[in-house]
């Protein structure tokens, strides 16, 4: 039986995340959006409060809260500021392949230290010519004695300049497609790693987004994750855990935009009454509430399935797709409700609108999600 009922301990974690978002993140959201500075102070406070690396299992020193609680925490943090929450939760995406395939030595060296210190990590898969098409990556790895030599370029890497290590997907033989790929955990201080400039993006501007170049980087073979040729599998399994979080980011943005819109519509008057009493506005709010709840339930189901060990790829794509779409739609409608004020940077919905767009792009575009969903649906019908 499916149940999203939480224990008192789980609810306490979510309540703490909500309080942290309102007290620590929201008051500084505009500042970090304007300066584009990396929010180190917020990151360190999040770590001190146990809100960093929530995906770590108890045997690794983590809380072992599971995907459902983790995704609900992400929603709360994204409500406070999705740029900060993306910086915080990028660790969980990077950790995903390690939690699937790392051996004990790798766990000791890279995973456990993150419990004691606010260390950041990055998921290095996307390339200038290979985004949603992960199978098209060109970063190469070649054996050289006790090392692998990495050469290639990654792009749009969150936490690129602040990460202490990277999960890197590379190919030994591009003719083999995804079967020729290997996954590595790569310390960021190895010679030959070149970190690019900070990218100035439309939204989520305090998130550290960079290009990373690997030029004849010698990676000790002990840093190979699992087996050669299975890197793609490890990378994709991480998505089944992380895509509900991306959906939750979208829901957090949308919920924040709706709350601002509701408050404004009750205060702003036209023709002698609050605009909330005009049906045109009231129906927009009604649609917002309905769509947010639908997206929330969908990401919660996808996360619950992950916790239960049920294959959730289709549901993750559905959740990510709907979560991203409603983030854009709801924040756009919030701007419309605010009118001219909504178009101004002194009011919060303008930032929320800019922040929302990336939810339709990162971790696989909406179009790729629809490909995954349609294939799953057709496969199910072909079996019946």
Secondary structure, 3 states (H helix, E strand, C coil): CCCCCCCHHHHHHHHHHHHHHHHHHHHHHHHHHHHCCCCHHHHHHHHHCCCCCCCCCHHHCCCCCHHHHHHHHHHHHHHHCHHHHHHHHHHHHHHHHHHHHCCHHHHHHHHCHHHHCCCEEEEECCECCECCCHHHCCCEEEEECCEEEEEEEEEEEECCCCEEEEEEEEECCHHHHHHHEEEEEEECCCCCEEECCCCCCCCCCCCCEEEEEEEEEEEEHHHEECCCCCHHHHHHHHHHHHHHHHHHHHHHHHHHHHHHHHHHHHHCEECCEEHHHCHHHHHHHHHHHHHHHHHHHHHHHHHHHHHHCCCCHHHHHHHHHHHHHHHHHHHHHHHHHHHHHHHCCCCHHHHHHHHHHHHHCCCCCHHHHHHHHHHHHHHHHHHC
